[in-house]
Amino acid sequence: MSNSIFKQLAQAIDQIVVGQSLLTQQLLTALLAGGHVILEGVPGTGKTLLVKVLARLIQADFRRLQLTPDILPSDILGTNVFDLNTRDFVLKKGPIFTEILLADEVNRTPPKTQAALLEAMEEQQVTLDGESLPLSPLFWVAATQNSLEFEGTYPLPEAQLDRFLFKLIVSYPELKAEKQMLLNRQSGFSARSLEITPIATVEQILEARRLVRGVKVTEPVMDYLLALVQRTRNATDLALGASPRSAVAWLGCSQAAAWLADRDFVTPDDIKSVALPLLRHRLILKPEAQLDGVQVDTAISTLLTQVPVPR
């Protein structure tokens, strides 16, 4: 199996969600690596549309969960309901029993409800009344949040942020791309009535994930990755560095990036290419660095220049 399917997926998404090619590539890398993502951006930039289109292109079961302050864990996981006819409890599954889950505005629901996602995201299972129920092998969470509006929100704790592989910034499209959006709308394009021809299947995505795990990583490249991880823990501007889970995730998405680039081995450039989305939500700046105006992305870019690249 080649990576041509993912190239076709990227082209198909770019025709619908115009002007977000880098975002599309990063989203596909996360899907291939099997890691969940946070999409952060202002309203109206196509976050929901992007995930919905991807789900339809790979024929995956898709559920959208609009998270609000009154959502309970049982609204996500499900609950056992007593059936008067059978005189027994019957499991009523929640929306988490799907293949692709869009958790819309994840930071608007309380911590107790946010925590309901933790076990599912990490272990691909849900425990209800002491019984462990497996989720789909593909199970993939894409969570969205507004980058500007913080009133009435509950910031995600570090334990949950670390379970997301990537934090992707959804920015405004460039002028040329935005004009193309208007031209598409004028010619009759409508996201609501969009007909999408599937390109891949869930089974093909799972097979691609299996192939990615076979991408080779030489010892010097692995040592380079570990040196970067260690550097995040010793950086003067950072109060919290990358966790061991981060190192494992970094290795996996570097393999995915290499496979998408038609290679069966990882290079230092693969490691660098996924550093920003992988680390920006995991690293915490020291208060004095924040006062000096240091941005997390800037700190990550600086780190990448401080560790020698293996030949």
Secondary structure per residue as TSV (DSSP state, phi and psi in degrees):
chain	resnum	aa	ss	phi	psi
A	1	M	-	360.0	128.5
A	2	S	-	-97.7	177.1
A	3	N	T	-88.4	11.3
A	4	S	H	-61.0	-31.9
A	5	I	H	-62.1	-40.4
A	6	F	H	-70.6	-31.6
A	7	K	H	-66.5	-39.7
A	8	Q	H	-66.3	-38.8
A	9	L	H	-61.6	-44.2
A	10	A	H	-62.2	-43.4
A	11	Q	H	-64.3	-41.6
A	12	A	H	-65.4	-42.0
A	13	I	H	-66.4	-40.9
A	14	D	H	-63.8	-27.0
A	15	Q	H	-73.4	-24.2
A	16	I	H	-100.0	-49.6
A	17	V	S	-98.5	91.3
A	18	V	T	-77.5	139.4
A	19	G	T	82.9	15.9
A	20	Q	-	-127.4	44.6
A	21	S	H	-62.1	-44.6
A	22	L	H	-63.5	-43.0
A	23	L	H	-60.3	-43.3
A	24	T	H	-60.8	-44.3
A	25	Q	H	-62.3	-42.4
A	26	Q	H	-67.1	-37.4
A	27	L	H	-64.4	-42.9
A	28	L	H	-67.4	-34.9
A	29	T	H	-62.6	-42.7
A	30	A	H	-65.7	-42.2
A	31	L	H	-61.2	-42.3
A	32	L	H	-67.1	-36.5
A	33	A	H	-79.7	-10.5
A	34	G	T	78.3	25.1
A	35	G	-	-110.7	144.2
A	36	H	E	-76.6	158.4
A	37	V	E	-131.8	151.8
A	38	I	E	-110.2	128.7
A	39	L	E	-106.4	113.6
A	40	E	E	-113.9	127.8
A	41	G	-	-178.5	167.7
A	42	V	-	-70.7	159.6
A	43	P	T	-59.7	147.0
A	44	G	T	86.2	13.4
A	45	T	S	-99.7	4.3
A	46	G	S	94.5	20.0
A	47	K	H	-63.2	-50.5
A	48	T	H	-65.6	-43.3
A	49	L	H	-60.0	-40.4
A	50	L	H	-59.1	-48.0
A	51	V	H	-69.5	-40.5
A	52	K	H	-63.2	-42.5
A	53	V	H	-64.1	-43.3
A	54	L	H	-61.2	-43.4
A	55	A	H	-60.8	-41.2
A	56	R	H	-71.8	-31.9
A	57	L	H	-68.8	-28.4
A	58	I	T	-106.5	9.4
A	59	Q	T	58.2	40.2
A	60	A	-	-94.5	147.2
A	61	D	-	-65.6	129.3
A	62	F	E	-126.2	132.9
A	63	R	E	-130.1	138.7
A	64	R	E	-111.0	128.9
A	65	L	E	-116.7	112.2
A	66	Q	E	-85.3	106.5
A	67	L	-	-85.9	127.2
A	68	T	-	-132.1	167.8
A	69	P	T	-60.9	-21.8
A	70	D	T	-97.8	6.1
A	71	I	-	-72.4	133.5
A	72	L	-	-102.8	159.2
A	73	P	H	-54.6	-37.2
A	74	S	H	-65.8	-24.0
A	75	D	H	-69.8	-21.0
A	76	I	H	-97.0	-47.5
A	77	L	H	-84.3	-35.8
A	78	G	E	109.4	-178.8
A	79	T	E	-158.7	162.6
A	80	N	E	-88.9	125.0
A	81	V	E	-114.0	136.4
A	82	F	E	-77.6	123.9
A	83	D	E	-95.5	118.2
A	84	L	T	-66.5	-27.8
A	85	N	T	-74.0	-47.2
A	86	T	T	-89.6	-9.2
A	87	R	T	56.3	40.6
A	88	D	E	-149.3	163.3
A	89	F	E	-83.7	136.5
A	90	V	E	-121.2	134.9
A	91	L	E	-75.9	122.6
A	92	K	E	-104.3	103.6
A	93	K	E	-70.4	143.7
A	94	G	-	-87.9	179.1
A	95	P	T	-66.4	-10.8
A	96	I	T	-70.6	-17.8
A	97	F	S	-82.8	74.9
A	98	T	S	-147.9	-174.9
A	99	E	S	-100.0	-42.8
A	100	I	E	-124.5	120.7
A	101	L	E	-112.1	123.1
A	102	L	E	-98.6	109.2
A	103	A	E	-94.5	94.5
A	104	D	E	-78.0	129.2
A	105	E	T	53.3	60.1
A	106	V	G	-62.5	-25.5
A	107	N	G	-86.0	8.2
A	108	R	G	-98.1	-1.1
A	109	T	S	-107.5	147.9
A	110	P	-	-62.7	160.8
A	111	P	H	-56.0	-35.9
A	112	K	H	-61.1	-38.7
A	113	T	H	-77.3	-38.0
A	114	Q	H	-58.2	-39.1
A	115	A	H	-66.0	-22.1
A	116	A	T	-63.2	-20.9
A	117	L	T	-84.8	-15.9
A	118	L	H	-60.5	-54.0
A	119	E	H	-62.7	-41.1
A	120	A	H	-63.2	-42.2
A	121	M	H	-70.2	-34.3
A	122	E	H	-88.2	-40.7
A	123	E	H	-114.3	0.6
A	124	Q	S	53.4	42.7
A	125	Q	E	-153.6	161.3
A	126	V	E	-127.6	136.9
A	127	T	E	-107.5	118.6
A	128	L	E	-125.1	121.9
A	129	D	T	51.8	41.8
A	130	G	T	81.2	-1.6
A	131	E	E	-106.1	129.5
A	132	S	E	-89.2	125.6
A	133	L	E	-116.8	122.7
A	134	P	E	-72.4	149.3
A	135	L	-	-101.0	174.6
A	136	S	-	-59.0	143.8
A	137	P	T	-57.6	-27.4
A	138	L	T	-82.3	-20.8
A	139	F	-	-26.5	120.5
A	140	W	E	-144.6	126.9
A	141	V	E	-107.2	128.7
A	142	A	E	-118.0	112.4
A	143	A	E	-105.0	142.5
A	144	T	E	-114.9	153.4
A	145	Q	E	-154.1	151.1
A	146	N	-	-80.0	133.2
A	147	S	S	-83.8	-9.3
A	148	L	S	-115.1	-36.9
A	149	E	-	-93.9	111.9
A	150	F	-	-114.2	-7.4
A	151	E	T	-69.1	129.9
A	152	G	T	75.8	21.6
A	153	T	-	-111.3	163.9
A	154	Y	-	-124.4	98.6
A	155	P	-	-53.9	138.6
A	156	L	-	-66.6	133.6
A	157	P	-	-69.5	160.0
A	158	E	H	-58.3	-34.9
A	159	A	H	-61.7	-35.0
A	160	Q	H	-84.6	-37.4
A	161	L	H	-58.6	-37.0
A	162	D	T	-68.3	-15.4
A	163	R	T	-86.2	-7.3
A	164	F	E	-92.2	130.8
A	165	L	E	-68.5	-50.0
A	166	F	E	-124.7	146.9
A	167	K	E	-114.0	114.1
A	168	L	E	-105.8	130.6
A	169	I	E	-91.9	119.3
A	170	V	-	-96.6	104.5
A	171	S	-	-97.9	173.6
A	172	Y	-	-66.5	144.1
A	173	P	-	-71.2	160.1
A	174	E	-	-71.0	165.1
A	175	L	H	-56.8	-44.0
A	176	K	H	-62.6	-42.4
A	177	A	H	-68.1	-38.5
A	178	E	H	-68.9	-34.1
A	179	K	H	-66.0	-38.1
A	180	Q	H	-63.1	-36.0
A	181	M	H	-61.0	-42.9
A	182	L	H	-66.9	-39.6
A	183	L	H	-64.9	-39.4
A	184	N	H	-62.7	-42.0
A	185	R	H	-64.9	-39.2
A	186	Q	H	-66.6	-30.0
A	187	S	T	-86.1	3.2
A	188	G	T	108.4	4.1
A	189	F	-	-67.0	133.8
A	190	S	-	-142.6	125.3
A	191	A	S	-64.9	-28.4
A	192	R	T	-71.6	-37.4
A	193	S	T	-106.7	26.6
A	194	L	-	-72.6	130.1
A	195	E	-	-100.1	120.3
A	196	I	-	-115.7	128.3
A	197	T	-	-89.3	119.0
A	198	P	-	-58.5	145.0
A	199	I	-	-112.3	-33.1
A	200	A	-	-137.6	177.7
A	201	T	-	-123.3	164.4
A	202	V	H	-60.7	-38.9
A	203	E	H	-61.5	-37.3
A	204	Q	H	-69.2	-36.2
A	205	I	H	-65.0	-42.9
A	206	L	H	-65.2	-37.1
A	207	E	H	-66.3	-39.6
A	208	A	H	-62.9	-39.5
A	209	R	H	-60.7	-39.5
A	210	R	H	-63.5	-41.2
A	211	L	H	-66.5	-36.6
A	212	V	H	-61.9	-38.1
A	213	R	T	-64.1	-15.3
A	214	G	T	-91.8	-1.6
A	215	V	-	-67.0	131.0
A	216	K	B	-77.7	144.3
A	217	V	-	-128.9	112.9
A	218	T	-	-73.7	160.8
A	219	E	H	-62.5	-42.9
A	220	P	H	-59.6	-38.5
A	221	V	H	-68.8	-38.4
A	222	M	H	-66.8	-38.8
A	223	D	H	-64.6	-35.5
A	224	Y	H	-63.7	-43.2
A	225	L	H	-62.8	-44.2
A	226	L	H	-65.1	-34.6
A	227	A	H	-65.1	-37.4
A	228	L	H	-66.2	-42.3
A	229	V	H	-61.6	-45.4
A	230	Q	H	-62.3	-36.2
A	231	R	H	-64.5	-35.7
A	232	T	H	-64.1	-28.9
A	233	R	H	-83.3	-14.0
A	234	N	H	-114.5	2.4
A	235	A	-	-67.7	139.9
A	236	T	T	-68.1	-26.9
A	237	D	T	-88.8	-8.4
A	238	L	E	-108.8	134.2
A	239	A	E	-90.9	-25.8
A	240	L	E	-137.1	126.2
A	241	G	-	-98.0	-167.3
A	242	A	-	-76.8	140.6
A	243	S	-	-84.8	166.9
A	244	P	H	-57.3	-35.8
A	245	R	H	-60.3	-36.4
A	246	S	H	-62.2	-41.3
A	247	A	H	-62.6	-44.2
A	248	V	H	-63.7	-42.9
A	249	A	H	-65.3	-38.4
A	250	W	H	-62.2	-41.9
A	251	L	H	-62.6	-45.1
A	252	G	H	-64.3	-44.2
A	253	C	H	-77.1	-21.0
A	254	S	H	-68.4	-38.2
A	255	Q	H	-63.9	-40.3
A	256	A	H	-64.2	-41.8
A	257	A	H	-63.5	-39.9
A	258	A	H	-65.1	-43.5
A	259	W	H	-63.9	-39.5
A	260	L	H	-67.5	-23.0
A	261	A	T	-92.4	16.2
A	262	D	T	66.7	33.6
A	263	R	-	-124.6	150.9
A	264	D	S	-106.1	20.8
A	265	F	B	-145.9	151.9
A	266	V	-	-93.2	138.3
A	267	T	-	-113.1	163.7
A	268	P	H	-56.9	-31.0
A	269	D	H	-65.9	-33.6
A	270	D	H	-63.1	-42.1
A	271	I	H	-64.0	-42.9
A	272	K	H	-66.9	-35.9
A	273	S	H	-66.1	-24.0
A	274	V	T	-106.8	5.0
A	275	A	H	-64.5	-46.1
A	276	L	H	-62.0	-56.1
A	277	P	H	-65.1	-26.5
A	278	L	H	-77.1	-33.9
A	279	L	H	-104.5	-21.7
A	280	R	T	-61.8	-24.9
A	281	H	T	-99.2	-3.4
A	282	R	T	-101.6	-28.0
A	283	L	-	-89.8	141.6
A	284	I	E	-120.1	126.6
A	285	L	E	-75.8	148.2
A	286	K	-	-69.5	150.8
A	287	P	H	-55.2	-39.7
A	288	E	H	-66.7	-33.5
A	289	A	H	-68.6	-38.7
A	290	Q	H	-63.4	-40.3
A	291	L	H	-65.0	-30.4
A	292	D	T	-79.7	-1.5
A	293	G	T	84.7	15.4
A	294	V	-	-72.4	133.8
A	295	Q	-	-101.4	149.2
A	296	V	H	-59.8	-43.9
A	297	D	H	-60.7	-37.3
A	298	T	H	-66.4	-41.4
A	299	A	H	-63.3	-38.8
A	300	I	H	-66.1	-45.5
A	301	S	H	-60.2	-37.0
A	302	T	H	-66.2	-42.9
A	303	L	H	-58.1	-39.2
A	304	L	H	-65.2	-23.2
A	305	T	H	-88.8	-11.6
A	306	Q	H	-93.4	-15.2
A	307	V	S	-103.4	123.5
A	308	P	-	-60.4	136.7
A	309	V	-	-85.6	130.0
A	310	P	-	-65.9	146.8
A	311	R	-	-80.6	360.0
